Amino acid sequence: MIHVKLSHADTCNPAILATSGIAMLQNVKDVLIGRHSGSGPTDEPGATAYGMSLALKAGAHATIESVSASLRLHSTWSTDHAAGLVATESRSLQALAKAAAEAGIECIAHAPHRDFDEFLGSFVVQARLHDLTILDADPGALANGRRLIEGLLTQSGRPLIVVPPGCTEFADGNILVAWDGSATAARAVNDALPLLRTAATVHVASVTGEKVLPALAGQAGLISHLGCHGIWAVERHLALRNGDVAQTLREAARDQADMIIMGGFAHRRVRELVLGGVTQSLLGNSPVPLFMSH
């Protein structure tokens, strides 16, 4: 395990804070980042770069854990091959820790040598002790990647940001809140308040023709609630396209949002936890990061 505690001398400079925005993102003190092999601040796009930029803006502590090693160890590879994978990943994390130090980020990074089930349980517990968890939306060929997202969303009790391919820089200037009046949507909005407070624009969007919102839980009610927190938001009505809620949200966010805030839906089928259709569809193809709570 690599422990790197860094000095924040530069990031405590008021002049730097004023230009970097680090002091703007309040109440996010620690983030957990699931790193896939090949992802980092300067190479392949992934949750690592996005999470590190978020940690920098928030002045937050970052814990980086290799997801790839444990996901791949679930396969039938030999013990020697597995050990070699972990060693390679550890060297990559050492380089990443050095880059974090140069950026002024306090972090802990490690590559555990565990099978997937053990890793999942440990990672969920870690998520409970962090303000945010950040993962890649598409782990590629890594087995059980979607199961990891499901486990974190439904068992950690903490919000999760899922980052699509090609997104390497945290941005919260324009936020689209997918609002349907449900308990999970309300939870997501509450968990996202630190981000909503820093956004330049917040659109509370509901999909018309999908379902009727309760009178007291409509967009106007949420906008009033956000106003009590000093957040100015506006209504946005999205016409349902081809009967597909996920596609409607996807198109609305494509050119006009940096992030979607949404509740994560789940139901049980034959004793197996399965995410709802809208959530699954957006996880598979979203133009912007998804901030989700359950």
N, C-alpha and C positions, 0 to 999 in steps of 0.2 A: 504494500500500500504506500502511496506517495502522499505525504502531507506537506503542503506548501502554504505557509502563512506569510502574507505579503504586507508591506508597508503601504498605507494609504496617504502618504505625505502629499503626493501630487493631487490626489482626488479630494483632499481636504482643503485645497486652495480655493477660496471663494471665486477668484477670477476664472479658474478652470471649471468650477461647478456651473458658473453662469453660462458658459459657452457650451459645455458638454451635456447639460441637462441631467447630470447624475443625481442632483438633489431633488429633482422634480417627482420622480416615481417613489412615493412614500409607501410604507407598510409592506414592502416586499424585502425581507431581510435575508432570506436564503432560498436558493433554487436548487433542485435536483435535476441533473441533465443525464439522459440516457444516450451514450455515445455509440454510434455504429462505426466499425472500422472504415478508415478512409475519410471520415468526416472530421473537420477541424476548422479553426478560424480562417485558414488561408487556402485550403484545398477543396475537397468535394463539398457541395452544399449539404447542410444537415442541421439537426437540432443543436449540435455543439456550438457552431458559430452563432446561431440565433440566441441560444441561451446565454452565451458569454456576453453578447452585446446587451442583452437585457440586464444581466448582473452588473455590468459596467454602469448602465444608466441608473440603476437603483442603488448602486453602492452596496450590493448584496454579496453574501458568501455563496460560492458555487460548489456543489458536490458533483463530480463527474464520475459516472460509473460505466464501464464497458458493457453494453448490452450484447454486442456481437459475440464476444467470447462465450458467454453462458448460453446464448441461443444456439450457437453451433455445437457446443459441447453436448447438446441434447441428441445429436446424431450418433452414429456408431463409429466415430473416429477412434483411433487408438489413443491410449493414454499419452504416449510420447508426442503424437501429433497435437493433442489437446494442450499439453504443456508448452509446446513450441508456439502455439497460437497465443496463449496467455503471455508468454515472454515477449513476443512481438508486440502485442497490444500494450504491455507495460512500458516498452521503450517509446511507443507512440505517445503514451500518456505523459512520460517524462518531458518530451518535446512540447506537448500541449501545456504542461505546467509552467515551463519556461516562458512560453508565449503569454500565458496568463499573468505571470509576474511582470513582464514587460508592459502589459496593458494596465497594470495596477489593480488586478482582481485577486481577491483572497479565495483560494480554492483547495479542495481535497479531491484527488483523483485516484482511482484504483480499478484493477481488472480482476475480478474474483474468478477463482477456478471452481465453479459450481455447475451442476446440471440445471436445466431450466426451471424445474419445479422449486428447487431450493432457492434459486435466484429470484424467482417471482415473489415468493413469500418475503424474502429479505428486502427486495426493492419496494414492495408495497408498504412495509413497515417504515422504511426510510422516507417514503413519500409523505407519510403521516406527520413527519417531523420537519417538513419543509413547507414553505408558503406556496410554492409552485413546483410542478414537475413538467419537464419538457422532453418530448420524444419526436422522432421522425414519423411522418404519416405512413410512409411506405418503406418498410425495412427490406424491400427487395426479396431476395430468395431466402432470407432468414426464416426458418420455421418458427412458428408460435409468436411472430411479431404482433399480430392482431390480438392474440390472447393476452399479451402483455398490456396493450392499451385497454382492453376490457377489464382486466384485473385492477389496474390503477384507477380507472374511472369509477368502478363500482365498489371497490374495497378500501381505498385509501382515505376517503372522506375529505380529500383535498382537490383543488382544481388542477386541470391538466391542459397544457398547450401542445397541440399536435401540429408539427411544422411540415408543410409540403415541400417536395423537391424544388430546389432553386431558390429557397428563401433563406438567406444567411444573415440578415440584419433585422433586429427587432425594431418595429415601428408601431405606434399606437395613435397616430395623428387622426385617422378616420376609422371609426369603429361602427360596425353594423351589429346591432343586438337583434337576434332572431327571437321574437317574443310571441308566445302563444298562451300566456297566462298560466302555464303549468308550474307545479312546485319545482321541477328541475330547472326550468328557465329562470325562476325567481332566485334559486340557489346560485346559478351561474352569474346572474347580474350582481348579486351581493358579493360573491367572491371576486368579481372583476372590478369592484369599485376603485381600487388603486389605479388601475389602467384607465378607467372611464374619466377619472378626475383630470388626467393629463391630456386627454384627447382634444383635438381641435374641433372635431365634429362627432356627434353621437347620433346615429339614426336608429330609432326604435321601429323595427320593421315587422310587420305581420303579413302573412300570405292570405290574400282575400280568396274566397272560394274554397279554402281548405277546411276551416272549422270556425264556428262562431265563438268569439271570446266572451267570457262572462263580463257583464257590465262593469263591475268593480275592478276587474283585472285587465281592462283594455289598455291600449297604448297611452291614453291620456292619464290614466292612473299611475302607470309606471313613470311617465315623464314628470308628473308631479312629485313622485317619490324621489326621483333622481335630483330634482330641483332642491329638495331638502338637504341634499348632500353637496350642493353647490355645483351640480352638473347640469349644463344646458343641453337638452336633447330635442329632437324634432321627430314627428311621425313620418313613417314611410310605408305606403301601402303597395304591396307587390302582387301583381296579378299572377295567379297560378298558371304555369306554363306546362301544357301537355300533361296535366295531372301529376306533375313531379315537383314536390316541395324542394328537394335537394337541388334540382336543376334551377329552380327559381331563385334560391338563395345564392347559388354559385354565380349566376349571371349578374345578380345585383351587386355582388362583391367584387367581381372581376376587375372593374376599372375604378371603383369608387370606395374601396375599403382596404384597410391594412390588416384587419382582423375581424372574425365573426365570433360573437359571444353567443353560446347556445347551451341548452341543457342536453345532457347525454342520456338517451333513452335506452332501456334494456328490458328484456323479458326472458322468461325461462321456457325452454323447449327440451323435453326429454332430459331434465336435470342438467342441461348445459346452458350456460349464460350466453346469450346472443344479443348483440347491440341492435337497436331498432333500425329500420330501413333507411331513414333520412341520415342518421348518424353514420351508418355503414357507407352510404353513397358519398357523403362529404369526405369521410376519411380516405376513400379511394381516389377522390379527385376534387380538390379544393384549390382555388387560386391563391388563397391566403391562409395564414395559421388559424386554427380553431381553438378557441378558449372554451373548455367544457367542464361542467360540474354535474354531479349526479346526486 
